C-alpha cells in the first residue's frame, strides 16, 4: 500500500505537511533519521504512519507524562486500541500486568526514567521493535534547553535493544545539539531532515516597560483587544493565577490559569476546555502547550522572557498552526532576566550543597548497588529539590559505574555544574540582547539557528513594521462555539474512563 493511501485510510488526510513525507520515506527505506520540524507540523504522524507499515512494536520515548497521555488519547480517538503508556500513573499491579502483555500492543509510550529500569528493559528486549522513537530529542543534549539526564542513557538502551531503526524528533535544535543527539544515539549515518524554524505567518513584537504595573495594564489591554484564542506565558505559577484573576475582574471572560502545581484532572479539564473552545485564554507556565494540538491559536504573549531562544521559538510556534496570521508579543521590563537567573540557580546544586554532598559521600561511601536507598537522606542533608536530586544522583551513578573515586566525582561534578550554569547564563544574555536590539527580530532568530536570511515580509516584526488591526477582535454577532453546549463534567468523566480502560 502507498503511503498516501495509508495517510487517507488511517488518518483521514489527503496531503502531507512539511517534512512528513521525507521522514516517513527515509524510515521505510530503513534509514535512521534525525528530523527537526517546526512546531505544529505533526511530528507524531512521522512515526505513527510508518509504524502501521512495519511489522513489530513502535516504542516512543517521551519526556512528559501529560504529552504521553495526550498522544495515547489521540491514537485512541483515531481508533487505535493497541496502545499503552508505561509511566508513573500506573499502579504497581497495573505496571506488572502491562509488562506481561507488552507484546500485544502496537504503540508503546514510555518515559526515559521508566525505560532504564532493568525489569522494563529486559521485557523490552523480548519484543520485535520495528521503530524506536525519541520524541523531544533535544533533551539528550546537555546544551539543549530541556536537558534530561536519563535521555543520555538512550544510546545505551538502543544498543541493548539491538540497534532498532530509530527516529529522533525535535522542533528546535542548534547544530551543536543535533551533533550531540547523533553521537549519543550512535546513529552517525542517519538521514538528517532539517526544516527552518521560521513561521512567516507569525508577527513578532517586543514592547518595553519601566514598571510592572504598566506591563500588567498593557497585557489586560491586549487580552481585550486581540482576537483569541490565546496563551500568555509566565515564569511564575503564582503570577499566572493572579493575572488570570485580574483579567476576569477586568471583564476578560473564559480565562483560566494552568501550571504544574494543579491536580492532574484539573489540568486535563482545562486542556480539553481550551481545545474545544470553552476557554479563550490560558495564563500558563511552560508546563502548558507541549502536545496541545490546537490549530487556531491567534496569539501568544510572553509576560516574562523565556530562558533561551529554543523555548521562545517552540512557545510562539503554538500560534497559527492553521497557517493564518497570528502574533507573538513579548512584554519586557528591565530586570526581568533576574527571575530567569534565579530559576537556573534553583535547577543546579550550589557550592554549599556540593560541600555537604562531599562530606556525606566520605562518611557513607555509597555503592552503585545501594545509592538509590539514600535518596531521601541525601535530599534532606543537602537540601536538594527534586531536579537537583535527580541530576546529582544520575551523575553520581555514572561515576560509580565507571569506578571513579568520590574525589574524582566531586571534581567532575563541579566542572559540569559550572559549564551548565555558564551555558544557561549565556543563553539568557542572548535573549536580553535580542530584546534590546534594533535589528529585524526574525533575521536574528534565524541567524541563531544558523539559517540563511530569507526575504523580508509584511507584518514581520516591530522593527520592520506591522499593523495590529488584522489581529484585533472580530465583533461577530452572537457567534458561539458548538462546544459551549458540552457538559464538561461528562466529557472529563469520559476522558478519565478511557484512560483507565487503556491502562488495564
PyMOL commands that set and color helices and strands:
alter all, ss='L'
color gray80, all
select helices_A, chain A and resi 3-11+20-28+45-53+65-77+92-100+102-104+112-115+118-125+137-140+149-160+175-185+212-225+237-249+264-275+309-316+337-347+351-364+371-382+386-401+406-436+441-448+469-471+482-485+488-503
alter helices_A, ss='H'
color red, helices_A
select strands_A, chain A and resi 33-36+57-61+83-86+107-110+129-134+166-170+191-194+202-209+230-233+255-258+281-284+299-302+326-333
alter strands_A, ss='S'
color yellow, strands_A
deselect
rebuild
show_as cartoon
